[in-house]
Amino acid sequence: MSRMNSEKKLGAGRVVAVAIENNKTSQHAAKWAVDNLLPKDQCLLLIHVRQRPSSSFSYICIE
């Protein structure tokens, strides 16, 4: 399948992102996004980002 055909199939490269936590409000936000923002037959990719526990030091490593 060519890139152009795959982009048409996935909503022409459009990205919908919803920040969620483990609560009812986030569940409602995700459902609303699916119902109102995604075209029919488009896949939704959910990504859950977990922060590492912070230490007592505050620094950023720059390489």
VOVEX-690742 format. One line per field, with one value per atom (N, C-alpha, C): x, y, z; residue number from 1; atom name. Coordinates in steps of 0.2 Angstrom, whole numbers, plus 5000, padded with zeros to 4 digits. Layout:
N
u = X, ...
v = Y, ...
w = Z, ...
i = NUM, ...
at = CA, ...
***
This chain:
63
u = 5004, 5000, 5004, 5003, 5007, 5006, 5010, 5010, 5003, 5002, 4996, 4990, 4989, 4983, 4983, 4988, 4988, 4986, 4988, 4986, 4979, 4976, 4969, 4965, 4968, 4964, 4965, 4970, 4971, 4968, 4965, 4962, 4967, 4970, 4975, 4980, 4983, 4988, 4986, 4980, 4977, 4979, 4981, 4982, 4978, 4975, 4971, 4974, 4975, 4979, 4974, 4973, 4970, 4974, 4975, 4979, 4974, 4976, 4972, 4975, 4971, 4974, 4969, 4970, 4966, 4960, 4955, 4949, 4943, 4937, 4931, 4931, 4934, 4934, 4938, 4944, 4948, 4945, 4941, 4937, 4932, 4929, 4924, 4927, 4933, 4937, 4939, 4941, 4943, 4937, 4931, 4925, 4923, 4923, 4921, 4925, 4932, 4936, 4934, 4933, 4931, 4925, 4920, 4913, 4913, 4917, 4917, 4923, 4928, 4934, 4937, 4936, 4938, 4933, 4936, 4931, 4930, 4925, 4923, 4929, 4930, 4935, 4942, 4943, 4950, 4952, 4958, 4961, 4963, 4962, 4964, 4970, 4976, 4981, 4982, 4981, 4982, 4989, 4992, 4998, 4998, 5000, 5000, 5008, 5009, 5016, 5016, 5021, 5022, 5028, 5028, 5034, 5038, 5044, 5048, 5048, 5048, 5048, 5054, 5052, 5058, 5062, 5068, 5073, 5073, 5077, 5077, 5081, 5085, 5089, 5085, 5086, 5082, 5087, 5088, 5093, 5091, 5094, 5092, 5099, 5099, 5105, 5105, 5110, 5111, 5117, 5116, 5122, 5124
v = 4994, 5000, 5006, 5011, 5017, 5021, 5026, 5031, 5035, 5037, 5041, 5037, 5031, 5027, 5026, 5024, 5023, 5029, 5035, 5042, 5043, 5042, 5042, 5038, 5032, 5027, 5029, 5032, 5034, 5041, 5044, 5051, 5056, 5055, 5060, 5063, 5059, 5061, 5065, 5066, 5070, 5066, 5070, 5067, 5070, 5065, 5068, 5065, 5069, 5067, 5069, 5065, 5066, 5064, 5069, 5068, 5064, 5059, 5055, 5053, 5052, 5049, 5044, 5041, 5035, 5037, 5041, 5043, 5043, 5045, 5045, 5051, 5056, 5062, 5061, 5057, 5056, 5051, 5046, 5041, 5045, 5050, 5054, 5058, 5061, 5065, 5060, 5054, 5050, 5048, 5046, 5044, 5050, 5056, 5062, 5063, 5062, 5063, 5058, 5051, 5046, 5048, 5050, 5052, 5058, 5063, 5069, 5071, 5068, 5070, 5065, 5059, 5054, 5052, 5052, 5050, 5042, 5040, 5033, 5028, 5023, 5018, 5020, 5026, 5028, 5025, 5022, 5020, 5025, 5023, 5028, 5025, 5028, 5026, 5030, 5026, 5029, 5028, 5033, 5032, 5035, 5030, 5032, 5034, 5040, 5042, 5042, 5038, 5038, 5042, 5046, 5050, 5046, 5046, 5043, 5047, 5043, 5047, 5052, 5058, 5063, 5062, 5064, 5063, 5070, 5070, 5076, 5082, 5080, 5085, 5087, 5093, 5095, 5097, 5093, 5094, 5091, 5094, 5091, 5089, 5083, 5081, 5083, 5087, 5089, 5086, 5082, 5079, 5083
w = 5000, 5000, 5000, 4996, 4995, 5002, 5003, 5008, 5008, 5002, 5001, 5002, 5000, 5002, 5009, 5012, 5019, 5023, 5021, 5024, 5023, 5018, 5017, 5021, 5022, 5026, 5034, 5036, 5043, 5044, 5040, 5041, 5038, 5033, 5029, 5034, 5038, 5042, 5048, 5049, 5055, 5062, 5067, 5073, 5078, 5082, 5088, 5094, 5099, 5105, 5111, 5116, 5122, 5128, 5132, 5138, 5143, 5146, 5150, 5157, 5162, 5168, 5170, 5175, 5177, 5181, 5178, 5181, 5176, 5179, 5175, 5170, 5172, 5168, 5161, 5162, 5157, 5152, 5155, 5151, 5147, 5150, 5146, 5140, 5142, 5137, 5131, 5132, 5127, 5123, 5126, 5122, 5118, 5121, 5117, 5111, 5112, 5106, 5100, 5102, 5098, 5094, 5098, 5095, 5091, 5092, 5089, 5085, 5085, 5082, 5076, 5078, 5073, 5068, 5061, 5056, 5057, 5054, 5054, 5052, 5055, 5053, 5054, 5058, 5059, 5066, 5066, 5072, 5077, 5083, 5089, 5092, 5093, 5097, 5103, 5109, 5115, 5118, 5121, 5124, 5131, 5135, 5142, 5144, 5147, 5149, 5156, 5159, 5166, 5168, 5173, 5175, 5180, 5179, 5184, 5191, 5197, 5203, 5203, 5205, 5206, 5212, 5211, 5217, 5221, 5226, 5230, 5226, 5220, 5216, 5210, 5208, 5202, 5197, 5192, 5187, 5180, 5175, 5168, 5165, 5162, 5159, 5152, 5150, 5143, 5140, 5134, 5131, 5125
i = 1, 1, 1, 2, 2, 2, 3, 3, 3, 4, 4, 4, 5, 5, 5, 6, 6, 6, 7, 7, 7, 8, 8, 8, 9, 9, 9, 10, 10, 10, 11, 11, 11, 12, 12, 12, 13, 13, 13, 14, 14, 14, 15, 15, 15, 16, 16, 16, 17, 17, 17, 18, 18, 18, 19, 19, 19, 20, 20, 20, 21, 21, 21, 22, 22, 22, 23, 23, 23, 24, 24, 24, 25, 25, 25, 26, 26, 26, 27, 27, 27, 28, 28, 28, 29, 29, 29, 30, 30, 30, 31, 31, 31, 32, 32, 32, 33, 33, 33, 34, 34, 34, 35, 35, 35, 36, 36, 36, 37, 37, 37, 38, 38, 38, 39, 39, 39, 40, 40, 40, 41, 41, 41, 42, 42, 42, 43, 43, 43, 44, 44, 44, 45, 45, 45, 46, 46, 46, 47, 47, 47, 48, 48, 48, 49, 49, 49, 50, 50, 50, 51, 51, 51, 52, 52, 52, 53, 53, 53, 54, 54, 54, 55, 55, 55, 56, 56, 56, 57, 57, 57, 58, 58, 58, 59, 59, 59, 60, 60, 60, 61, 61, 61, 62, 62, 62, 63, 63, 63
at = N, CA, C, N, CA, C, N, CA, C, N, CA, C, N, CA, C, N, CA, C, N, CA, C, N, CA, C, N, CA, C, N, CA, C, N, CA, C, N, CA, C, N, CA, C, N, CA, C, N, CA, C, N, CA, C, N, CA, C, N, CA, C, N, CA, C, N, CA, C, N, CA, C, N, CA, C, N, CA, C, N, CA, C, N, CA, C, N, CA, C, N, CA, C, N, CA, C, N, CA, C, N, CA, C, N, CA, C, N, CA, C, N, CA, C, N, CA, C, N, CA, C, N, CA, C, N, CA, C, N, CA, C, N, CA, C, N, CA, C, N, CA, C, N, CA, C, N, CA, C, N, CA, C, N, CA, C, N, CA, C, N, CA, C, N, CA, C, N, CA, C, N, CA, C, N, CA, C, N, CA, C, N, CA, C, N, CA, C, N, CA, C, N, CA, C, N, CA, C, N, CA, C, N, CA, C, N, CA, C, N, CA, C, N, CA, C, N, CA, C
***
